[in-house]
Amino acid sequence: MESKSIVPGIFCSVEQCTYHTTDDKCTAGSIEVGSQKSCCSSCDTECVTFKPCK
């Protein structure tokens, strides 16, 4: 079984993401956060790295 490395300092509670771990970490290797240029709250941002579970 291949061991996946977590992205240090990144916590993720999106259980539907391929990179989510049971202890709310991210194994994507790196992440990209996208947003509208005029965001005013966290709801205006998004994780571009998100990949739905199969």
Distance bins in CASP14 RR format, pairs under 12 A and 6 or more apart:
PFRMAT RR
TARGET T0000
AUTHOR 0000-0000-0000
RMODE 2
METHOD distances of the structure
MODEL  1
2 27 0 0 0 0 0 1 0 0 0 0 0
3 21 0 0 0 0 0 1 0 0 0 0 0
3 27 0 0 0 0 1 0 0 0 0 0 0
4 18 0 0 0 0 0 1 0 0 0 0 0
4 19 0 0 0 0 1 0 0 0 0 0 0
4 20 0 0 0 0 0 1 0 0 0 0 0
4 21 1 0 0 1 0 0 0 0 0 0 0
4 25 0 0 0 0 1 0 0 0 0 0 0
4 26 0 0 0 0 1 0 0 0 0 0 0
4 27 1 1 0 0 0 0 0 0 0 0 0
4 28 0 0 0 0 1 0 0 0 0 0 0
4 29 0 0 0 0 1 0 0 0 0 0 0
5 19 0 0 0 0 0 1 0 0 0 0 0
5 21 0 0 0 0 0 1 0 0 0 0 0
5 25 0 0 0 0 1 0 0 0 0 0 0
5 26 0 0 0 0 1 0 0 0 0 0 0
5 27 1 0 0 1 0 0 0 0 0 0 0
5 28 0 0 0 0 1 0 0 0 0 0 0
5 29 1 0 0 1 0 0 0 0 0 0 0
5 30 0 0 0 0 0 1 0 0 0 0 0
6 12 0 0 0 0 1 0 0 0 0 0 0
6 19 0 0 0 0 1 0 0 0 0 0 0
6 20 0 0 0 0 0 1 0 0 0 0 0
6 21 1 0 0 1 0 0 0 0 0 0 0
6 22 0 0 0 0 0 1 0 0 0 0 0
6 23 0 0 0 0 1 0 0 0 0 0 0
6 24 0 0 0 0 0 1 0 0 0 0 0
6 25 1 0 1 0 0 0 0 0 0 0 0
6 26 1 0 0 1 0 0 0 0 0 0 0
6 27 1 0 1 0 0 0 0 0 0 0 0
6 28 0 0 0 0 1 0 0 0 0 0 0
6 29 0 0 0 0 1 0 0 0 0 0 0
6 30 0 0 0 0 0 1 0 0 0 0 0
6 31 0 0 0 0 0 1 0 0 0 0 0
7 19 0 0 0 0 1 0 0 0 0 0 0
7 20 0 0 0 0 0 1 0 0 0 0 0
7 21 0 0 0 0 0 1 0 0 0 0 0
7 24 0 0 0 0 0 1 0 0 0 0 0
7 25 1 0 0 1 0 0 0 0 0 0 0
7 26 1 0 1 0 0 0 0 0 0 0 0
7 27 1 0 0 1 0 0 0 0 0 0 0
7 28 1 0 0 1 0 0 0 0 0 0 0
7 29 1 0 1 0 0 0 0 0 0 0 0
7 30 1 0 0 1 0 0 0 0 0 0 0
7 31 1 0 0 1 0 0 0 0 0 0 0
7 32 0 0 0 0 0 1 0 0 0 0 0
7 33 0 0 0 0 0 1 0 0 0 0 0
7 47 0 0 0 0 0 1 0 0 0 0 0
7 49 0 0 0 0 1 0 0 0 0 0 0
8 25 0 0 0 0 1 0 0 0 0 0 0
8 26 0 0 0 0 1 0 0 0 0 0 0
8 27 0 0 0 0 0 1 0 0 0 0 0
8 28 0 0 0 0 0 1 0 0 0 0 0
8 29 0 0 0 0 1 0 0 0 0 0 0
8 30 0 0 0 0 0 1 0 0 0 0 0
8 31 0 0 0 0 0 1 0 0 0 0 0
9 24 0 0 0 0 0 1 0 0 0 0 0
9 25 0 0 0 0 1 0 0 0 0 0 0
9 26 0 0 0 0 1 0 0 0 0 0 0
9 29 0 0 0 0 0 1 0 0 0 0 0
9 31 0 0 0 0 0 1 0 0 0 0 0
10 17 0 0 0 0 0 1 0 0 0 0 0
10 19 0 0 0 0 1 0 0 0 0 0 0
10 20 0 0 0 0 0 1 0 0 0 0 0
10 21 0 0 0 0 0 1 0 0 0 0 0
10 24 0 0 0 0 1 0 0 0 0 0 0
10 25 1 0 0 1 0 0 0 0 0 0 0
10 26 1 0 1 0 0 0 0 0 0 0 0
10 27 0 0 0 0 1 0 0 0 0 0 0
10 28 0 0 0 0 1 0 0 0 0 0 0
10 29 0 0 0 0 1 0 0 0 0 0 0
10 30 0 0 0 0 1 0 0 0 0 0 0
10 31 1 0 0 1 0 0 0 0 0 0 0
10 32 0 0 0 0 0 1 0 0 0 0 0
10 33 0 0 0 0 1 0 0 0 0 0 0
10 47 0 0 0 0 1 0 0 0 0 0 0
10 49 0 0 0 0 1 0 0 0 0 0 0
11 20 0 0 0 0 0 1 0 0 0 0 0
11 21 0 0 0 0 0 1 0 0 0 0 0
11 23 0 0 0 0 1 0 0 0 0 0 0
11 24 1 0 1 0 0 0 0 0 0 0 0
11 25 1 0 0 1 0 0 0 0 0 0 0
11 26 1 0 0 1 0 0 0 0 0 0 0
11 31 0 0 0 0 0 1 0 0 0 0 0
11 47 0 0 0 0 0 1 0 0 0 0 0
12 18 0 0 0 0 0 1 0 0 0 0 0
12 19 1 0 0 1 0 0 0 0 0 0 0
12 20 1 0 1 0 0 0 0 0 0 0 0
12 21 1 0 0 1 0 0 0 0 0 0 0
12 22 0 0 0 0 0 1 0 0 0 0 0
12 23 0 0 0 0 0 1 0 0 0 0 0
12 24 1 0 1 0 0 0 0 0 0 0 0
12 25 1 0 0 1 0 0 0 0 0 0 0
12 26 1 0 1 0 0 0 0 0 0 0 0
12 27 0 0 0 0 1 0 0 0 0 0 0
12 28 0 0 0 0 1 0 0 0 0 0 0
12 29 0 0 0 0 0 1 0 0 0 0 0
12 31 0 0 0 0 1 0 0 0 0 0 0
12 33 0 0 0 0 0 1 0 0 0 0 0
12 47 1 0 0 1 0 0 0 0 0 0 0
12 49 0 0 0 0 1 0 0 0 0 0 0
12 50 0 0 0 0 1 0 0 0 0 0 0
12 51 0 0 0 0 0 1 0 0 0 0 0
13 20 1 0 0 1 0 0 0 0 0 0 0
13 21 0 0 0 0 0 1 0 0 0 0 0
13 22 0 0 0 0 0 1 0 0 0 0 0
13 23 0 0 0 0 0 1 0 0 0 0 0
13 24 1 0 1 0 0 0 0 0 0 0 0
13 25 0 0 0 0 0 1 0 0 0 0 0
13 26 0 0 0 0 0 1 0 0 0 0 0
13 47 0 0 0 0 0 1 0 0 0 0 0
14 20 1 0 1 0 0 0 0 0 0 0 0
14 21 0 0 0 0 0 1 0 0 0 0 0
14 24 0 0 0 0 1 0 0 0 0 0 0
14 25 0 0 0 0 0 1 0 0 0 0 0
14 26 0 0 0 0 1 0 0 0 0 0 0
14 28 0 0 0 0 0 1 0 0 0 0 0
14 31 0 0 0 0 0 1 0 0 0 0 0
14 46 0 0 0 0 0 1 0 0 0 0 0
14 47 1 0 0 1 0 0 0 0 0 0 0
14 49 0 0 0 0 0 1 0 0 0 0 0
14 50 1 0 0 1 0 0 0 0 0 0 0
14 51 0 0 0 0 0 1 0 0 0 0 0
14 52 0 0 0 0 1 0 0 0 0 0 0
14 53 0 0 0 0 1 0 0 0 0 0 0
15 21 0 0 0 0 1 0 0 0 0 0 0
15 22 0 0 0 0 1 0 0 0 0 0 0
15 23 0 0 0 0 0 1 0 0 0 0 0
15 24 0 0 0 0 1 0 0 0 0 0 0
15 50 0 0 0 0 0 1 0 0 0 0 0
15 52 0 0 0 0 0 1 0 0 0 0 0
15 53 0 0 0 0 1 0 0 0 0 0 0
16 47 0 0 0 0 0 1 0 0 0 0 0
16 50 0 0 0 0 1 0 0 0 0 0 0
16 51 0 0 0 0 1 0 0 0 0 0 0
16 52 1 0 1 0 0 0 0 0 0 0 0
16 53 1 0 1 0 0 0 0 0 0 0 0
16 54 0 0 0 0 0 1 0 0 0 0 0
17 24 0 0 0 0 0 1 0 0 0 0 0
17 25 0 0 0 0 0 1 0 0 0 0 0
17 26 1 0 0 1 0 0 0 0 0 0 0
17 27 0 0 0 0 1 0 0 0 0 0 0
17 28 0 0 0 0 1 0 0 0 0 0 0
17 31 0 0 0 0 0 1 0 0 0 0 0
17 47 1 0 0 1 0 0 0 0 0 0 0
17 48 0 0 0 0 0 1 0 0 0 0 0
17 49 0 0 0 0 1 0 0 0 0 0 0
17 50 1 0 1 0 0 0 0 0 0 0 0
17 51 1 0 0 1 0 0 0 0 0 0 0
17 52 1 0 0 1 0 0 0 0 0 0 0
17 53 1 0 0 1 0 0 0 0 0 0 0
17 54 0 0 0 0 0 1 0 0 0 0 0
18 26 0 0 0 0 0 1 0 0 0 0 0
18 27 0 0 0 0 1 0 0 0 0 0 0
18 28 0 0 0 0 1 0 0 0 0 0 0
18 29 0 0 0 0 0 1 0 0 0 0 0
18 47 0 0 0 0 0 1 0 0 0 0 0
18 49 0 0 0 0 1 0 0 0 0 0 0
18 50 0 0 0 0 1 0 0 0 0 0 0
18 51 1 0 1 0 0 0 0 0 0 0 0
18 52 1 0 0 1 0 0 0 0 0 0 0
18 53 1 0 1 0 0 0 0 0 0 0 0
18 54 1 0 0 1 0 0 0 0 0 0 0
19 25 0 0 0 0 1 0 0 0 0 0 0
19 26 1 0 1 0 0 0 0 0 0 0 0
19 27 1 0 1 0 0 0 0 0 0 0 0
19 28 1 0 1 0 0 0 0 0 0 0 0
19 29 1 0 0 1 0 0 0 0 0 0 0
19 30 0 0 0 0 0 1 0 0 0 0 0
19 31 0 0 0 0 1 0 0 0 0 0 0
19 47 0 0 0 0 1 0 0 0 0 0 0
19 49 1 0 0 1 0 0 0 0 0 0 0
19 50 1 0 0 1 0 0 0 0 0 0 0
19 51 1 0 0 1 0 0 0 0 0 0 0
19 52 0 0 0 0 0 1 0 0 0 0 0
19 53 0 0 0 0 1 0 0 0 0 0 0
20 26 1 0 0 1 0 0 0 0 0 0 0
20 27 1 0 0 1 0 0 0 0 0 0 0
20 28 0 0 0 0 1 0 0 0 0 0 0
20 31 0 0 0 0 0 1 0 0 0 0 0
20 47 0 0 0 0 0 1 0 0 0 0 0
20 49 0 0 0 0 0 1 0 0 0 0 0
20 50 0 0 0 0 1 0 0 0 0 0 0
20 51 0 0 0 0 1 0 0 0 0 0 0
20 52 0 0 0 0 0 1 0 0 0 0 0
20 53 0 0 0 0 1 0 0 0 0 0 0
21 27 1 0 0 1 0 0 0 0 0 0 0
21 28 0 0 0 0 0 1 0 0 0 0 0
25 31 0 0 0 0 0 1 0 0 0 0 0
26 32 0 0 0 0 0 1 0 0 0 0 0
26 33 0 0 0 0 0 1 0 0 0 0 0
26 47 0 0 0 0 1 0 0 0 0 0 0
26 49 1 0 0 1 0 0 0 0 0 0 0
26 50 0 0 0 0 1 0 0 0 0 0 0
26 51 0 0 0 0 0 1 0 0 0 0 0
27 49 0 0 0 0 0 1 0 0 0 0 0
27 51 0 0 0 0 0 1 0 0 0 0 0
28 47 0 0 0 0 1 0 0 0 0 0 0
28 48 0 0 0 0 0 1 0 0 0 0 0
28 49 1 0 1 0 0 0 0 0 0 0 0
28 50 0 0 0 0 1 0 0 0 0 0 0
28 51 1 0 0 1 0 0 0 0 0 0 0
29 49 0 0 0 0 1 0 0 0 0 0 0
29 51 0 0 0 0 0 1 0 0 0 0 0
30 47 0 0 0 0 0 1 0 0 0 0 0
30 48 0 0 0 0 0 1 0 0 0 0 0
30 49 1 0 0 1 0 0 0 0 0 0 0
31 45 0 0 0 0 0 1 0 0 0 0 0
31 46 0 0 0 0 0 1 0 0 0 0 0
31 47 1 0 0 1 0 0 0 0 0 0 0
31 48 1 0 0 1 0 0 0 0 0 0 0
31 49 1 0 1 0 0 0 0 0 0 0 0
31 50 0 0 0 0 1 0 0 0 0 0 0
31 51 0 0 0 0 0 1 0 0 0 0 0
32 45 0 0 0 0 0 1 0 0 0 0 0
32 46 0 0 0 0 1 0 0 0 0 0 0
32 47 1 0 0 1 0 0 0 0 0 0 0
32 48 1 0 1 0 0 0 0 0 0 0 0
32 49 1 0 1 0 0 0 0 0 0 0 0
32 50 0 0 0 0 1 0 0 0 0 0 0
32 51 0 0 0 0 0 1 0 0 0 0 0
33 39 0 0 0 0 0 1 0 0 0 0 0
33 42 0 0 0 0 0 1 0 0 0 0 0
33 44 0 0 0 0 0 1 0 0 0 0 0
33 45 1 0 1 0 0 0 0 0 0 0 0
33 46 1 0 0 1 0 0 0 0 0 0 0
33 47 1 0 0 1 0 0 0 0 0 0 0
33 48 1 0 0 1 0 0 0 0 0 0 0
33 49 0 0 0 0 1 0 0 0 0 0 0
33 50 0 0 0 0 0 1 0 0 0 0 0
34 42 0 0 0 0 0 1 0 0 0 0 0
34 44 0 0 0 0 1 0 0 0 0 0 0
34 45 1 0 0 1 0 0 0 0 0 0 0
34 46 1 0 1 0 0 0 0 0 0 0 0
34 47 1 0 0 1 0 0 0 0 0 0 0
34 48 1 0 1 0 0 0 0 0 0 0 0
34 49 0 0 0 0 1 0 0 0 0 0 0
34 50 0 0 0 0 0 1 0 0 0 0 0
35 41 0 0 0 0 0 1 0 0 0 0 0
35 42 0 0 0 0 1 0 0 0 0 0 0
35 43 0 0 0 0 0 1 0 0 0 0 0
35 44 1 0 1 0 0 0 0 0 0 0 0
35 45 1 0 1 0 0 0 0 0 0 0 0
35 46 1 0 0 1 0 0 0 0 0 0 0
35 47 0 0 0 0 0 1 0 0 0 0 0
35 48 0 0 0 0 1 0 0 0 0 0 0
36 43 0 0 0 0 0 1 0 0 0 0 0
36 44 1 0 1 0 0 0 0 0 0 0 0
36 45 0 0 0 0 1 0 0 0 0 0 0
36 46 0 0 0 0 1 0 0 0 0 0 0
37 44 0 0 0 0 1 0 0 0 0 0 0
37 45 0 0 0 0 0 1 0 0 0 0 0
38 44 1 0 0 1 0 0 0 0 0 0 0
38 45 0 0 0 0 0 1 0 0 0 0 0
39 45 1 0 1 0 0 0 0 0 0 0 0
39 46 0 0 0 0 1 0 0 0 0 0 0
END
